Amino acid sequence: MNIYEFKKNSLANVIIQFTEFKGKKLLDLRIYYDAGKNKEDWRPTTKVITISRGLIPKLKEGIDKALAEWEKEGAC
């Protein structure tokens, strides 16, 4: 199930989704590329981060810290 999607660049999107592998529920952050055959033809790359759902709070904590540092540097 797709949770969120955003453009990485003109040819790639990042899709955040829940998946399941060997009975374990996971969160995937995967890059999809435009295969160019039609407007809806996006295919996954091998570039992926997959974590267990229990680690989502740690991922959020890390992203929050990265944003705070980014803002301190005036980069936003």
Summary of the structure (lengths in Angstrom):
residues: 76
radius of gyration: 14.8
end to end distance: 30.4
largest distance: 43.6
contacts: 157
relative contact order: 0.15
helix: 26%
strand: 53%
